[in-house]
């Protein structure tokens, strides 16, 4: 299938309409036979429910497409050749995606996700996994966040990486990763966004993004995640989507490993080297995307997740004028993204301490990851040692002492 320009415009207007999300979009298309007819019917349909909704104008949709084109992007639709086939199997897959970069969305892929506040050991292991997956022919998918995500992207620039954004294509988050986005595009990678141009990411947009990360991938690998980490949402979506979930174990003394250790205890595959991932995904990738795959399974732990679209109710006279419990819960996610992100360490000492954990790391690696000189690292480590906060091991490695 290939949409005409007029059809693409209609699809964009419909999905950008207030109260229309991926599920209601498909129901409207099926009910009225196409986006144009659905757009014509929607104002009267919603007015009968007491809430008249008017779709965006053609001019507004044309402006969004023009802005995306100026940025070097384009819209791809479900069913088109460049739209990721794996993602079409996902419940609530986006009808349209804004794509910048190379059309690599149908290459075999694995997701690497984890803590923003990652340890040096976690970052080093992420790099090892990303390089190994890339050398084996897999594209690395992640969410462009600080920490694990950024290291996964950087380590797979040469072999192919896909960054999935929580905001619009022109709203890179965090802004400090603008250079990383340019590097991804320059090396033949891809950047995806579901949200409109100009959209600043909010709290609820990150779980929305996470379902795309897992949906693009045959498997999701979680590296360092606290118990309430957003990376665990990605893992739960992967389970719901019938995809493989892997977790890297960590020290029980490190809060950044609590979530991953829990995943392993609950049945996720333990990963200590890249072959552990390839052994599982290899046969699945050989079979390829299964167009006749069973629908994604409903899982109890996802039943409490809020509905991130507040979609209109198409059946019944009452509509959804009163917010449902799921909609009330979803309002908790409407904070700006900066409210959910941990602050960047403000000085060298804080940055070095944040990178330390119970697992020993070399001082050279610590200096490289922190972006500071070896003398600064040694000075900070000496202070920490005098305070009894670190332990020195063989081969010049150090670890944080749990208190």
Secondary structure as GFF3:
##gff-version 3
##sequence-region A 1 403
A	DSSP	alpha_helix	5	15	.	.	.	ID=ss1
A	DSSP	alpha_helix	22	32	.	.	.	ID=ss2
A	DSSP	alpha_helix	35	47	.	.	.	ID=ss3
A	DSSP	alpha_helix	58	70	.	.	.	ID=ss4
A	DSSP	beta_strand	73	77	.	.	.	ID=ss5
A	DSSP	alpha_helix	85	88	.	.	.	ID=ss6
A	DSSP	beta_strand	96	101	.	.	.	ID=ss7
A	DSSP	beta_strand	109	114	.	.	.	ID=ss8
A	DSSP	alpha_helix	120	135	.	.	.	ID=ss9
A	DSSP	beta_strand	139	142	.	.	.	ID=ss10
A	DSSP	alpha_helix	148	155	.	.	.	ID=ss11
A	DSSP	beta_strand	161	165	.	.	.	ID=ss12
A	DSSP	three_ten_helix	175	177	.	.	.	ID=ss13
A	DSSP	alpha_helix	178	186	.	.	.	ID=ss14
A	DSSP	beta_strand	190	193	.	.	.	ID=ss15
A	DSSP	alpha_helix	203	215	.	.	.	ID=ss16
A	DSSP	beta_strand	219	223	.	.	.	ID=ss17
A	DSSP	alpha_helix	230	240	.	.	.	ID=ss18
A	DSSP	beta_strand	244	248	.	.	.	ID=ss19
A	DSSP	three_ten_helix	255	257	.	.	.	ID=ss20
A	DSSP	alpha_helix	258	265	.	.	.	ID=ss21
A	DSSP	beta_strand	269	270	.	.	.	ID=ss22
A	DSSP	alpha_helix	274	287	.	.	.	ID=ss23
A	DSSP	alpha_helix	300	303	.	.	.	ID=ss24
A	DSSP	alpha_helix	325	330	.	.	.	ID=ss25
A	DSSP	three_ten_helix	331	333	.	.	.	ID=ss26
A	DSSP	three_ten_helix	337	339	.	.	.	ID=ss27
A	DSSP	alpha_helix	348	355	.	.	.	ID=ss28
A	DSSP	beta_strand	361	362	.	.	.	ID=ss29
A	DSSP	alpha_helix	363	370	.	.	.	ID=ss30
A	DSSP	alpha_helix	374	386	.	.	.	ID=ss31
A	DSSP	beta_strand	390	392	.	.	.	ID=ss32
A	DSSP	three_ten_helix	394	396	.	.	.	ID=ss33
A	DSSP	beta_strand	397	400	.	.	.	ID=ss34
###
